[in-house]
Amino acid sequence: MKHKPVKQSSFFKLREGKIERTRRYCPRCGDGYVLAEHKDRWFCGHCLYTEWKKTR
């Protein structure tokens, strides 16, 4: 197997009867394109959008 399968169920949580997102979506591509979380940044593999995390 070349890549590890993505667990879509890990992108959402159920709280008080409502579905809540656990991951961020790309502001350029819109809903459906989830940003990958790295140690120092958020990254969209579709449009190459990068958002750096704030460090202390």
C-alpha positions as a Markdown table, in Angstrom:
| # | Residue | x | y | z |
|---|---|---|---|---|
| 1 | Met | 0.0 | 0.0 | 0.0 |
| 2 | Lys | 1.4 | 3.3 | -1.0 |
| 3 | His | -0.5 | 5.6 | 1.4 |
| 4 | Lys | -2.3 | 5.2 | 4.7 |
| 5 | Pro | -6.1 | 5.5 | 4.3 |
| 6 | Val | -7.6 | 8.7 | 5.8 |
| 7 | Lys | -10.2 | 8.2 | 8.6 |
| 8 | Gln | -12.8 | 10.8 | 7.7 |
| 9 | Ser | -14.6 | 10.2 | 11.0 |
| 10 | Ser | -11.6 | 11.8 | 12.8 |
| 11 | Phe | -12.5 | 15.2 | 11.1 |
| 12 | Phe | -15.7 | 15.5 | 13.1 |
| 13 | Lys | -16.9 | 15.2 | 16.7 |
| 14 | Leu | -20.5 | 15.0 | 18.1 |
| 15 | Arg | -21.2 | 17.4 | 20.9 |
| 16 | Glu | -24.6 | 18.1 | 22.4 |
| 17 | Gly | -26.3 | 16.7 | 19.4 |
| 18 | Lys | -24.4 | 18.9 | 16.9 |
| 19 | Ile | -21.6 | 17.9 | 14.6 |
| 20 | Glu | -18.4 | 19.9 | 15.1 |
| 21 | Arg | -15.4 | 20.1 | 12.9 |
| 22 | Thr | -12.0 | 19.1 | 14.4 |
| 23 | Arg | -9.9 | 20.2 | 11.4 |
| 24 | Arg | -9.7 | 23.5 | 9.5 |
| 25 | Tyr | -10.9 | 23.9 | 5.9 |
| 26 | Cys | -8.9 | 25.8 | 3.2 |
| 27 | Pro | -10.1 | 29.4 | 2.9 |
| 28 | Arg | -9.2 | 29.4 | -0.9 |
| 29 | Cys | -10.6 | 26.0 | -1.9 |
| 30 | Gly | -13.6 | 26.1 | 0.4 |
| 31 | Asp | -15.4 | 23.3 | 2.3 |
| 32 | Gly | -14.3 | 19.8 | 1.4 |
| 33 | Tyr | -10.5 | 20.6 | 1.3 |
| 34 | Val | -9.1 | 20.0 | 4.8 |
| 35 | Leu | -5.8 | 21.6 | 5.8 |
| 36 | Ala | -3.1 | 19.2 | 6.9 |
| 37 | Glu | -1.8 | 20.0 | 10.4 |
| 38 | His | 2.0 | 20.0 | 10.7 |
| 39 | Lys | 4.1 | 20.9 | 13.7 |
| 40 | Asp | 4.6 | 24.6 | 12.6 |
| 41 | Arg | 1.9 | 25.2 | 10.0 |
| 42 | Trp | -1.4 | 24.3 | 8.4 |
| 43 | Phe | -1.1 | 23.3 | 4.7 |
| 44 | Cys | -3.5 | 22.7 | 1.8 |
| 45 | Gly | -2.2 | 20.1 | -0.7 |
| 46 | His | -4.6 | 21.2 | -3.4 |
| 47 | Cys | -3.7 | 24.9 | -3.8 |
| 48 | Leu | -0.5 | 24.9 | -1.7 |
| 49 | Tyr | -2.0 | 27.5 | 0.8 |
| 50 | Thr | 0.2 | 27.7 | 3.9 |
| 51 | Glu | -0.8 | 29.3 | 7.2 |
| 52 | Trp | 2.0 | 29.4 | 9.8 |
| 53 | Lys | 1.2 | 28.7 | 13.5 |
| 54 | Lys | 2.0 | 31.4 | 16.0 |
| 55 | Thr | 4.9 | 30.4 | 18.2 |
| 56 | Arg | 5.7 | 31.7 | 21.6 |
